[in-house]
Amino acid sequence: MRQTVYEDLMASYENPIAHTCDVLVGQSWVSEAGQRPNGLCPSAWQSMRPFVESLSRGEGNFYDGWMRNPMSAMISCNDGFRPVSFLLEVIDEDEHADV
């Protein structure tokens, strides 16, 4: 959905690193049976995994009405310097079936 970059925090606290996040705004993944989709950052997955697993079991309504769509969640990865926000939502399997 969105990525934010905190240049000031990076300049003050982060050691220079050669490779950061590969996620691009607009990318999407489909989790089947609550499993991490191929190509999704493992660190981002750790942040969203409990929500994806709950949604895959048909659970939702996190935090008593947090989201307008109770079968969704807005989750950010745990990178404090360049967090990416992900919209998690249940989709109709028929929309994604191979034809």
ZADO-1210 file (C-alpha; in nm, 4 decimals, padded with zeros to 6 digits):
<atoms>
<atom x="00.0000" y="00.0000" z="00.0000" code="MET" pos="1"/>
<atom x="00.2651" y="00.2511" z="00.1027" code="ARG" pos="2"/>
<atom x="00.6277" y="00.2817" z="00.2048" code="GLN" pos="3"/>
<atom x="00.7682" y="00.5559" z="00.4214" code="THR" pos="4"/>
<atom x="01.1391" y="00.6364" z="00.4456" code="VAL" pos="5"/>
<atom x="01.2802" y="00.8206" z="00.7447" code="TYR" pos="6"/>
<atom x="01.6064" y="00.9618" z="00.6092" code="GLU" pos="7"/>
<atom x="01.6777" y="01.1526" z="00.9312" code="ASP" pos="8"/>
<atom x="01.6537" y="00.8381" z="01.1444" code="LEU" pos="9"/>
<atom x="01.8628" y="00.6432" z="00.8950" code="MET" pos="10"/>
<atom x="02.1330" y="00.9130" z="00.9016" code="ALA" pos="11"/>
<atom x="02.1363" y="00.9210" z="01.2810" code="SER" pos="12"/>
<atom x="02.1093" y="00.5544" z="01.3712" code="TYR" pos="13"/>
<atom x="02.1395" y="00.3069" z="01.0857" code="GLU" pos="14"/>
<atom x="02.4648" y="00.1455" z="00.9777" code="ASN" pos="15"/>
<atom x="02.4922" y="00.1675" z="00.5997" code="PRO" pos="16"/>
<atom x="02.3593" y="-00.1487" z="00.4383" code="ILE" pos="17"/>
<atom x="02.3876" y="-00.2569" z="00.0769" code="ALA" pos="18"/>
<atom x="02.0496" y="-00.4222" z="00.0372" code="HIS" pos="19"/>
<atom x="01.7162" y="-00.3227" z="00.1849" code="THR" pos="20"/>
<atom x="01.3548" y="-00.4014" z="00.1030" code="CYS" pos="21"/>
<atom x="01.2584" y="-00.5387" z="-00.2387" code="ASP" pos="22"/>
<atom x="00.8877" y="-00.4629" z="-00.1974" code="VAL" pos="23"/>
<atom x="00.7438" y="-00.2216" z="-00.4514" code="LEU" pos="24"/>
<atom x="00.4279" y="-00.0219" z="-00.3936" code="VAL" pos="25"/>
<atom x="00.1517" y="-00.1885" z="-00.5924" code="GLY" pos="26"/>
<atom x="00.2805" y="-00.5440" z="-00.5578" code="GLN" pos="27"/>
<atom x="00.0422" y="-00.8033" z="-00.4234" code="SER" pos="28"/>
<atom x="00.0690" y="-01.1574" z="-00.2941" code="TRP" pos="29"/>
<atom x="-00.1817" y="-01.4300" z="-00.2216" code="VAL" pos="30"/>
<atom x="-00.1365" y="-01.6487" z="00.0836" code="SER" pos="31"/>
<atom x="-00.2816" y="-01.9956" z="00.0547" code="GLU" pos="32"/>
<atom x="-00.3805" y="-02.1674" z="00.3799" code="ALA" pos="33"/>
<atom x="-00.2050" y="-01.8967" z="00.5819" code="GLY" pos="34"/>
<atom x="00.1396" y="-01.9683" z="00.4334" code="GLN" pos="35"/>
<atom x="00.4007" y="-01.7056" z="00.3391" code="ARG" pos="36"/>
<atom x="00.3739" y="-01.6286" z="-00.0320" code="PRO" pos="37"/>
<atom x="00.6861" y="-01.6742" z="-00.2436" code="ASN" pos="38"/>
<atom x="00.8760" y="-01.3500" z="-00.2857" code="GLY" pos="39"/>
<atom x="00.7370" y="-01.1804" z="00.0242" code="LEU" pos="40"/>
<atom x="01.0004" y="-01.0464" z="00.2621" code="CYS" pos="41"/>
<atom x="01.0401" y="-01.2884" z="00.5566" code="PRO" pos="42"/>
<atom x="01.0650" y="-00.9987" z="00.8013" code="SER" pos="43"/>
<atom x="00.7414" y="-00.8420" z="00.6733" code="ALA" pos="44"/>
<atom x="00.5792" y="-01.1855" z="00.6948" code="TRP" pos="45"/>
<atom x="00.6650" y="-01.2083" z="01.0650" code="GLN" pos="46"/>
<atom x="00.4698" y="-00.8861" z="01.1259" code="SER" pos="47"/>
<atom x="00.1619" y="-00.9952" z="00.9342" code="MET" pos="48"/>
<atom x="00.1626" y="-01.3721" z="00.9896" code="ARG" pos="49"/>
<atom x="-00.0723" y="-01.3853" z="01.2917" code="PRO" pos="50"/>
<atom x="-00.3297" y="-01.1745" z="01.1066" code="PHE" pos="51"/>
<atom x="-00.3028" y="-01.3757" z="00.7842" code="VAL" pos="52"/>
<atom x="-00.3390" y="-01.7017" z="00.9746" code="GLU" pos="53"/>
<atom x="-00.6484" y="-01.5709" z="01.1565" code="SER" pos="54"/>
<atom x="-00.8042" y="-01.4458" z="00.8345" code="LEU" pos="55"/>
<atom x="-00.7333" y="-01.7806" z="00.6653" code="SER" pos="56"/>
<atom x="-00.9348" y="-01.9508" z="00.9413" code="ARG" pos="57"/>
<atom x="-01.2294" y="-01.7175" z="00.8805" code="GLY" pos="58"/>
<atom x="-01.1577" y="-01.5081" z="01.1872" code="GLU" pos="59"/>
<atom x="-01.1443" y="-01.1321" z="01.1732" code="GLY" pos="60"/>
<atom x="-01.2813" y="-00.8233" z="01.3437" code="ASN" pos="61"/>
<atom x="-00.9454" y="-00.7519" z="01.5031" code="PHE" pos="62"/>
<atom x="-00.9506" y="-00.5210" z="01.8035" code="TYR" pos="63"/>
<atom x="-01.3310" y="-00.5009" z="01.8089" code="ASP" pos="64"/>
<atom x="-01.4003" y="-00.3087" z="01.4911" code="GLY" pos="65"/>
<atom x="-01.0616" y="-00.1598" z="01.4036" code="TRP" pos="66"/>
<atom x="-01.1145" y="-00.1999" z="01.0276" code="MET" pos="67"/>
<atom x="-01.4221" y="-00.1020" z="00.8246" code="ARG" pos="68"/>
<atom x="-01.3966" y="-00.4417" z="00.6553" code="ASN" pos="69"/>
<atom x="-01.3794" y="-00.6875" z="00.9476" code="PRO" pos="70"/>
<atom x="-01.2057" y="-00.9437" z="00.7247" code="MET" pos="71"/>
<atom x="-00.9030" y="-00.7197" z="00.6692" code="SER" pos="72"/>
<atom x="-00.6103" y="-00.5627" z="00.8539" code="ALA" pos="73"/>
<atom x="-00.3564" y="-00.2871" z="00.7853" code="MET" pos="74"/>
<atom x="-00.0140" y="-00.4095" z="00.8975" code="ILE" pos="75"/>
<atom x="00.3323" y="-00.2529" z="00.8721" code="SER" pos="76"/>
<atom x="00.6590" y="-00.4398" z="00.8561" code="CYS" pos="77"/>
<atom x="00.8997" y="-00.3988" z="01.1447" code="ASN" pos="78"/>
<atom x="01.1619" y="-00.1887" z="00.9608" code="ASP" pos="79"/>
<atom x="01.1585" y="00.1309" z="01.1624" code="GLY" pos="80"/>
<atom x="01.3629" y="00.3197" z="00.9019" code="PHE" pos="81"/>
<atom x="01.1566" y="00.2340" z="00.5921" code="ARG" pos="82"/>
<atom x="00.8307" y="00.0672" z="00.7005" code="PRO" pos="83"/>
<atom x="00.5969" y="-00.0730" z="00.4388" code="VAL" pos="84"/>
<atom x="00.2238" y="-00.0836" z="00.5127" code="SER" pos="85"/>
<atom x="00.0304" y="-00.3815" z="00.3782" code="PHE" pos="86"/>
<atom x="-00.3451" y="-00.4183" z="00.3404" code="LEU" pos="87"/>
<atom x="-00.4426" y="-00.7745" z="00.4257" code="LEU" pos="88"/>
<atom x="-00.7844" y="-00.8838" z="00.3114" code="GLU" pos="89"/>
<atom x="-00.9749" y="-01.1992" z="00.2414" code="VAL" pos="90"/>
<atom x="-01.0371" y="-01.2517" z="-00.1282" code="ILE" pos="91"/>
<atom x="-01.2823" y="-01.4716" z="-00.3127" code="ASP" pos="92"/>
<atom x="-01.0947" y="-01.7786" z="-00.4363" code="GLU" pos="93"/>
<atom x="-01.3078" y="-01.7897" z="-00.7518" code="ASP" pos="94"/>
<atom x="-01.1619" y="-01.4543" z="-00.8619" code="GLU" pos="95"/>
<atom x="-00.8122" y="-01.6057" z="-00.8661" code="HIS" pos="96"/>
<atom x="-00.8821" y="-01.9513" z="-01.0052" code="ALA" pos="97"/>
<atom x="-00.6932" y="-02.0586" z="-01.3183" code="ASP" pos="98"/>
<atom x="-00.9205" y="-02.0532" z="-01.6216" code="VAL" pos="99"/>
</atoms>
